[in-house]
Amino acid sequence: MNDHELDHLIARANPFGDDTVRQLPTAAAESDLMEGILTTPTTRRSPRRPVLLAAAAAVVAAAIVGGVAAAASGGGTHTAGPSSSNPAGPHIAFAANVRAIAEANQRLLVDEPGWKVTHVDEFTVAEGEMSFENGSKVLDVSWRAADSYRDYYDDRAHDNAKQPITLLGQQGTMFTYSATDFTTILPPKGKNFLEIRGSGGSEQEYRDLIAKLHSVDVDTWLAAMPASVVKPADARTTVDAMLAGLPLPPGLDKQRLYQQETRDRYQVGAEVSGAVACGWLDQWVAAKRSGDAQKLKQATDALATSHGWKVLNDMNPEGDYPEVLWGYADQVAKGQDPTGYQQGLGC
């Protein structure tokens, strides 16, 4: 794996946005987390969401690509564009703010068999990303705030071959990271700009695929949401199910957890399990400092159960957040300070 491929994986694991992460105080946690990464054996071959230093969870989401995708109802297939029997397209019961976000963006789909949405997480008017896969090939379509265009362009242009490209009626720039990894940046349009990145195929395959991108109406775009997406209307039920059986720390704010935008279940799971773990870790640190043996034991015992939390075990095949959380739980079980947990878990 080269540096650019590693950068790509890290970018896909960031649920908070680059600007937020830049401001996080990560120095204290960096050496500890790096040591853990280097000393932890890797045995799985299945793709996993990597851990971003200071924020262990995955993408902010959004521009939807994929002519064939799981429908929001959880079954069947979706083809881009309205049908003759339903010229307006399906009406999807998303919250008004979610529809407003969709209306503010280009809402891209691509008609290409074999490509499907693999996950979609929280998205905003300013930025978002969605990932699609076809075997070993991956396509990410992102939108980002217009005022960050120059920073992203300069970063991609550093040490990478570039060439002009016409896409979606705009003159953009295509950058080559490797023989199977390409990205295209289009200039700002409205409040944001697009970046389309593909890996796993040749340059011609990448060009052929992105040439099939086109805009669709709001309902068609929202209908392409995969079954794994948790819609705002389902947030309370989903959060309560994830919390079931977990030892809840004093002062846990369930109302905050209920305020979910449209997000992938993995991200909701990270937020829910992280809130529980952070509450107990906060108590453990405070109790150790004050010498409160009872609260120290209470927090230690609660965190020791984390290896059995269903929400984490459901997430574990897909990403590394559970293992990071378990690492902090194991530290306190040994009486060790969980240095950097606030950054590592996004507390």
N, C-alpha and C positions, 0 to 999 in steps of 0.2 A: 504494500500500500504506500503510495507516495504522499507528500505533504498536502497536495491539493485534494486528494481523495479523503484524507483524514479531516481536513477543513470542512469538506462537504458533509461527512458523517456528523461532525460536531455541530454544524449549522442546523442539521435536521433534528438534533436533539434539544434544541433551545426553545423552551416554551415562553420565554420572557421578552425576547427581542434583544437585538445587539446593544442598543443604547442602555437598557437596564442592566445587562450583564457587565458592560464596561464600568458601571458605577459601583458594582458590588465589591466589598472588601475581601478579595479572595486570597490574599497573600498568606494568611495564617493557615488556610486549609490546603494550599497547593501542595506542599511537600508531603503532608500526610496522605492525601488522596493519591498522589502520584506513586508513593511507596506502596499503597494498597493495590493500585492497578498493576504495578510491575511484579508484585509478589503473588498475585492471584492467578492460578492456572486457568487457561481457557480451554475448555473441552468441547463446547458445543459448536456445531457447524452451521446451525440455522441462523439466519440473520437476526440480530438483536439491536435494539435501540441503544446507542452508546450513552455514556454518562458525560454530560458537559460539566466541567469544573465549575462549581458554584451554582449549578442548577441541574439536578439529575432528573430529567424528564424530557419529553420530545416535542416536536414542532409546534410553533404557532401556525395556523393553517390557512389554506384556502382556495385559491383559484381552482375550480374543478375541471379536470381533464378526464376524458375516458368515454368513448362512445358506448362501451359495454361496461356497466357498473351495477353493483347491487343497489336496488332501489331502496328508498328510505323506509319502506314498509318491511324490509328485511328479506324479500324474496324476489325472484324473477330477474329480468334484465332490463336495462334502460337504454334506449337509443336516443341520440341527441335530436332535439327538435320536436315540435308538436305533431300529433298524428291527425289524420283526417277525421277520426271519430272524436277527437278532443282537440280542436284547433288551438285552444288557449293553453294546452299543456296541463298536466296534473296540478291541482292546487294542494300545496303542502302546508301543514299547520305549524309554521314556524313563528316565533315571536316577531313583533313588528320591527324591533331593532335588528334582528337577523336579516329580515327582508330588506331593510334599509341598507345594510352592508352589501347585500347582493346587488341592489340597484346602483350602488356607487362604483361598482367594479365591472370589468369586462366579461366576466362569467364565461370562461372558455371551456369548451368540450372538444374532443377530437374523435372523429369517426374512424376507428381502427380496431378490428377484431383482436381479441386476445389481451387487450390492455384493461386493467381494472383498478379501481381506487383501492389502495391498501390501508390508508388512514387519513382522517381529516380531524383537525383539532380546532381550538378556539381561533376565531379570526376577527379582524376589525376592519374598518374602512381603510386604515393606514397601511396595514400589512397582513400577510397571511401566506400559507403554503399548503399544497396538497401533493401527496405522492401517489404514483401509479406504478404498477409493475407488470411485466410480461415475462415470466420466467426469471432469468437473471438480469433483465434489463429494467431500468428505473427511469421514470420521468417525473421531475418536480417542476411545478409551475408556481411561481411566487409573485406576489405584488408587495411593493415596499413604498414607504413614504417618499414623495418626490424630492424632498430636501436631502435625502440620503443617497440620491442617484450618483453624484460625483464620487462619494467615498467608495461605493460598491464598484463603480466603473474602474476607478484607479486601482482598487485591490485586484480585480480580475485581470487588468492589463499588466500587472506586475509579473514579469518573466513568463508571460503566456503569449503564444501566437494569436493574432486577431485578424479578422477580415470583416468587411461590410456584409450585411445581409438584409434582405427585405422580408419582413414578416408582419402579418396582420395590418398591412397598409402603412407600416412605419419602416424607416431606415434605422436599423440597429447594428449591433456589433456582436459577432460570434467569436468566442474565445475557446481555444483548444488547450485542455489540461493534459490529455493523453490521447492515444489512438482510439480510445473507447469512452472518452469523457469530454463533453462539450457543454458550453453554456452560452446563451444569447441574452443580451441586455437591450431592451428597447428604451428610448428616451421617455421622460415623464409624459403622462397623458392624464390631465386632471390632477388629482391629489396623489397619484402614485405612478410607479413604473413597473414593468414586468421583467422578470427573469425566468427563462425556461432552460432547465438543465437536464441533460440526458446522459446516462452511463450504461455501459454494457454492450453497445452496438457500434457499428462503424459510423464515420462521418456522414456517409450517404444515407444510412438508415435513420440517423438523427434528423437530417434535413428533410427526408421524406415524411417523417412522423410529425414534426412541428409544422410542416406545410399544411397539415390537415386540421390545425387548430382553428376554431371559429367561435364567435359569440352566440349565445343562446339567451332566451328569455329567463326571467327570474325563476318561475316555477320549474322549468326544465332543469335549470342549474341546481336548484335545491333538491329536486327529485333524484339527482345523481349522488346524493349523500349516501355513503355506505351504511350497512345495517349496524355497524359498530358505533356510529355516531349517537351521542346522547343529546337529544334536543332539549331546549329549556323546559318544555312542558313535562318532560320525564325526569328532570333533574332530582326532585325531592325523592321520588320512588327509588331512583338509582342510588343516590347517596345513602338513603336509609338502609338499602339492601347491603351496601358495602360496609356500613358501620355495624351491621348486625353481628353480634358475638364478639365484637372488639371491646376491650376495656377502655372506656372513655375517660380521658383526663379531666380534672376539674376545669370548668370554664370553657370547654370546647364550644365554639360558636357554630352551631349547625346552620343557622340562618345564612351565614356567609358561604358555607359549602353549598347551600341550595341555590345560590345565585350563579348558576352555570350558564355560560353561553353555549353555543353548539360546539361540542368537543368530542374527541375520540374517547372511548371508555378508558383507555390506558391513562390519558391525562387526568380524567376525573379520578381514577383510582390513585394516581400519584398525589393528587391534591388531598383526597380524603385520608389515605393512609399516612401521608406526610403530616397532616394536621394533628392526627392522633399521636404519632410518634414524637412530633415536635413538642406537644404539650407535656408528655411524660419526660422527655429529655430536659425541657426547661425545669420541670420540678426536680429532676435528679440533680442537676447542676446547682440549683438554689439550695436544695436540702444538704448537699455535701458541703456547700459553703457555710451554711448556718449550723451544721452538725445535727440536723433533724434526722435521726436514724429511722424513725417510722416512715416518713415520707420518702426517704432514700430507698428503703426496701419496697415500698409500694410501687414506686416508679420502676425499680429494677425488675420486680416480678411482672409488671404489666408489659414491659418491653420484651421480656423473655418469651412471652406468648406470641410475639410477632412472626416467628417462623411458621406458625399455624394459621395466620390470618388468610382467609380465603382470597381476599382482594389482592394480596401480594402474590399468592401462588398462582392466581389466574393471570397476573401480569408477567410473571417471571419468564415464561417462554419467549416473550416479545421484547423485553428490555431489561436493563440493569438496575432500574430504580429499586426494586425489592432487595437486591443484594447489597446495595449501598446502605439502605435502611437497616438491614440485618447486621451489617458490619458495625454500625453504631450501637445497636442493641447488644451485640456480643462484647463490645468494649465495656459498657457499663456493667455487664454481668461479671466482668473481671475486675471491676472497681476502677477502670481506666477512664479518664476524662474523654468525652466524645468530641474532641477538638474539631471545629469546622462543621459541625452538623447543621448549623443554621444555613450555611451556604450550600452544603452538600445536598440537603433535602429541600432547599427553597423555603425554609421556615419564615 
